[in-house]
Amino acid sequence: MPSEINIPQYLYQWFQEFDELVIPNLGRFEADYQNALIQPGVNKILPPNKEIYFDASVKGNDPKFAFYIANKENISFEEAESHIHNFVQTLKAELGVRKEYQAGIFGKFIYTPQSHIDFHQNDETVYAGSSFGLPELYNLKPTQSQPQSLGNTSPDYGVTDENREKEIEKQDYNYESNQKQDFEEDEIIVEEEFVENSSRRWVSILVIFLLAIITGAIILIIADQNPMEWLFNKKLKETDSEIAQDNPLQEEDILDADRTAGDEEVKKEDASDNTNDEDKGAVGEIENPAIDYPTDDSFVKSFRYNATPPSNLTSYMVNSPNAQSRYYVILGSFGNQANAYSYLNNLLAKGHSSAKIIAPDSKHSTYRTAYRDYTTRKIALEQGREFAKQNKLPYFILKY
């Protein structure tokens, strides 16, 4: 069994780049930006940071973190999900026994007396430090200057040695008192100036940063793009082109293929009616057979995203109906061509060499991925149902 991944370290890295995260069966984290903080008691300046808030009541199923870890570790999405699941189970087990769980640099989870899971981030952890400026700073203090000359050095005529010594002692005392007072006043002035200059510097940096964000957002809005959607899509696509608009390998609601995607009109017919195959329906119409068995996404769980067109694509692409119509067992219908290629590549990898893609035409705007095709509707219904039931898949029949 491979060694466990350091999930807390990846949580820390995630919030270096992003501000929100939902971990399945644990809760939702959200970051809030905090200004620079001055601690006069210890002469310490903390840079701007993020404060992480946690809400255990949110139980979403967000796959972004699993894809993030899978890309970083060069492992499959399922393996990353397994590591996250193990981390959550270990965390809850530790909370049940010790009432707290230390998550490394990220922070600490505790089990409150009200039976809730709470999170406290590490006070020494700085997120996005390179974006905000310097790390922690301490106030500088001036170096005490050397004693100056006592002034008049000419001989004192008519002054006894005893009086001269008392006068020197008095001058020394006054000098030290004055020096001490001057030093304290200089220290206060220097500290005030340093704090004031540092505060102005942080304010300037923060203003520039906010102006840059606002400018970028305005540009995206003018370009008719959602800034947050653009940011997350850009980050995740750069990892390995893993997020796509209707990717069947990553969106749970279409893992089993959206049978009604695009502009195709569904013609519901009784699956038991297997007579008059050649006269049943017109070219381009689809038929939804009755699904009397349970379906799930187990068939595509082992799929890997591979949108590269096959080298002999022409042998797998159907661009127009045959002279004599064929009956295709369709498993997926996609508006994104890359997703259709990925589904086809995975079918071919599983040994289904008869798989094909039916290209869009004047009436249909989607790419339909077929398991295989048959000469008659009856055989297509029988063989298609046998394959679909074996793999717990929904399907439909296309006459083309």
MOPE-V10978 format. One record per backbone hydrogen bond with DSSP energy under -0.5 kcal/mol. CO is the residue of the C=O (numbers start at 1). NH is the residue of the N-H. Records with the same first field share a line. If there is no record, write none. Layout:
CO: NH, NH
//
This chain:
5: 7
6: 10
7: 11
8: 12
9: 13
10: 14
11: 15
12: 16
13: 16, 17
14: 17, 18
19: 31
21: 29
22: 24
23: 26, 27
27: 23
28: 55
29: 21
30: 53
32: 51
34: 49
37: 46
38: 40
39: 42, 44
40: 43
43: 139
44: 39
45: 137
46: 37
49: 34
50: 52
51: 32, 53
53: 30
55: 28, 58
57: 59
61: 63
63: 67
64: 68
65: 69
66: 70
67: 71
68: 72
69: 73
70: 74, 75
76: 80
77: 81
78: 82
79: 83
80: 84
81: 85
82: 86
83: 87
84: 88
85: 89
86: 90
87: 91
88: 92
89: 93
90: 94
91: 95
92: 96
93: 97
94: 98, 99, 100
95: 99
99: 111
101: 103, 109
103: 106, 107
106: 122
107: 103
108: 120
109: 101
110: 112, 118
112: 115
116: 112, 118
118: 110
120: 108
122: 125
125: 127
128: 131, 132
129: 133
137: 45
150: 152
155: 157
156: 159
160: 164
161: 165
162: 166
163: 167
164: 168
165: 169
166: 170
167: 171
168: 172
169: 173
170: 174
171: 175
172: 176
173: 177
174: 178
175: 179
176: 180
177: 181
178: 182
179: 183
180: 184
181: 185
182: 186
183: 187
184: 188
185: 189
186: 190
187: 191
188: 192
189: 193
190: 194
191: 195
192: 196
193: 197
194: 198
195: 199
196: 200
197: 201
198: 202
199: 203
200: 204
201: 205
202: 206
203: 207
204: 208
205: 209
206: 210
207: 211
208: 212
209: 213
210: 214
211: 215
212: 216
213: 217
214: 218
215: 219
216: 220
217: 221
218: 222
219: 223
220: 225
221: 224
225: 227
226: 230
227: 231
228: 232
229: 233
230: 234
231: 235
232: 236
233: 237
234: 238
235: 239
236: 240, 242
237: 241
242: 244
244: 247
247: 250, 251
250: 252
251: 254
252: 255
254: 257
257: 259
258: 261
261: 264
265: 286
266: 268
267: 288
270: 273
272: 274
276: 280
277: 280
279: 281
282: 285
285: 399
286: 267
287: 289, 397
288: 269
290: 292
297: 301
298: 301
300: 303
310: 313
312: 315
313: 316, 317
316: 318, 357
317: 319
318: 359
323: 325
326: 328, 400
327: 374
328: 330, 398
329: 371
330: 396
332: 369
334: 367
335: 337
336: 340
337: 341
338: 342
339: 343
340: 344
341: 345
342: 346
343: 347
344: 348
345: 349
346: 350
347: 352
348: 351
351: 353
352: 355
356: 370
357: 318, 359
358: 368
364: 361
366: 368
367: 334, 369
368: 358, 370
369: 331, 332
370: 356
372: 329
374: 327
376: 380
377: 381
378: 382
379: 383
380: 384
381: 385
382: 386
383: 387
384: 388
385: 389
386: 390
387: 391
388: 393
389: 392
392: 296
396: 330
397: 287
398: 328, 400
399: 284
400: 322
//
